[in-house]
Amino acid sequence: MEDLPFEIAETAHALRKAFDRRASALGVTRAQWKVLFRLTRYPGLRQVELADMLDVEPITLCRIVDRLEEAELVERQRDPEDRRAWRLQVTDKAKPLVERLKSLGSELVGEAFADIDRSELDQVRGVLARVRENVAAVQRGRKAAEA
């Protein structure tokens, strides 16, 4: 049981590395595809919100966004509610790239989960969801105790 978190992390790492190799053929780094995927899923995020979601420092994200903006894949727009903040959008130019990245991801998932029965995958999903719920409950309990 003690090795299970390590095995989960190693599996996630192997999937990320395999995807990185495929994405690099399109000229996209891991940091860049993570930004593009999040902004596609959550358009209009503020830079600080995206940095938090990606668990990176805001200055690190700023550099990544700078490069994506130079490539015309992301654009910054002033936040109408806070002139100091920027909202981020994926550009029309980025959309075909994002679709190709999604296609690469689908191919990888198909290969990685080949020969694994759908019911087994559903069971794994359910267990992982419960683990996340348990961790969240512990965190909520700690915050309540600190208050």
WOZIBEL-V380957 format. One line per field, one symbol per residue. burial: # if it has 16 or more other C-alpha atoms within 10 Angstrom, else .. A space follows every 50 residues. Layout:
# WOZIBEL-V380957
burial=???
This chain:
# WOZIBEL-V380957
burial=..................##.##....##..##.###.##...#####.# #......#..#..##..##...####.........######..#..##.. #...#..#.......................................
